[in-house]
Amino acid sequence: MSAPHPESAQATWDKPARLRRLLRERIARAGRGVSTLIAPGVYDAYGARMVQHAGFEAVYMTGNGVSASLLGKPDVGLVDLTMITAHARRVAACVDLPLICDADTGYGAAAAIRRTVEEFEAAGVAAIHIEDQQSPKRCAQFPGARAVLPFDEAVTRIAAAVAARAPTGLLVIGRTDCAASMGLDEAIRRAQAFADAGADAVFVELKAHEHVLDDIRTVTQRIRIPCMINLDSGGPLATLRFPDLAELGIALAIYPGLLRNALGYTMREALGHLRNDGSTAAMRDRMLTGAEYSGYLGLAEVEEWENRFPA
């Protein structure tokens, strides 16, 4: 499947509202007798095109991957609002899928969070998640526990994001990273408060451990709104199949590291062969052809458009 070319300015103008409505309706049913919505993680527009071609219904833009892609740096709070929303605008524009974005801590307190929501909405993003980490933040999957905001401040930030959005604005997902430091009950208390503050979904970040599936089931049973879960932390999560996710009550499953780690592995292999063999022969059967590459990027659509309006 490839992104349709815009038939009119009105169609382009309506796209963000349409995709936000689609996402809201889809996650409202997911994990409650309906299949989980799967959103593979990407860090650029090329990856988003690949996700769409693969037939997925949504795409997730990972802050960790964006930090690696744009800065070549780890996810330690170096990507600012201007950088990530400019990047998100290009990603959202190239596909006809809801784009869910990592908005870190919201980039500040109430006034900054209002601007965060406005900028992501202007970029055409369908949903953002805002976490309760203290600044400077660090990737939740790094070793150790994260320091988080006091309860009331964390809830206030989600309430500010909800109040800031436009009538057809993006979905707000309240995320808590406190489970590792404060326990699952506190994470659920915060998630429930995010729901009461108007969040459309909640994201309890969990690290892999022996009983993580029991923790997920507890979260989804005790929280009344859709639950988003990160499936990349390994352990028991690594073997879950799509029906298992729905049975656990997960509405939205993200795989932030899938493509960045798979592509990193492939890049290392390809460069190693070139350096050691002096040729690319060993990689040829594991590379796209030029025609396949152009097809994923929609070259035929561009050429059709050019033929309609010859210069």
Secondary structure as UniProt FT lines:
FT   HELIX           9..29
FT   TURN            31..33
FT   STRAND          37..42
FT   HELIX           45..53
FT   TURN            54..55
FT   STRAND          59..61
FT   HELIX           63..66
FT   HELIX           67..71
FT   HELIX           81..93
FT   STRAND          99..102
FT   TURN            104..105
FT   HELIX           110..122
FT   TURN            123..124
FT   STRAND          127..131
FT   TURN            140..141
FT   HELIX           151..164
FT   TURN            167..168
FT   STRAND          171..176
FT   HELIX           179..182
FT   HELIX           184..196
FT   TURN            197..198
FT   STRAND          201..204
FT   TURN            210..211
FT   HELIX           212..222
FT   STRAND          227..230
FT   HELIX           235..239
FT   HELIX           242..247
FT   TURN            248..249
FT   STRAND          252..255
FT   TURN            256..257
FT   HELIX           258..277
FT   HELIX           281..286
FT   HELIX           290..296
FT   TURN            297..298
FT   HELIX           299..308
//
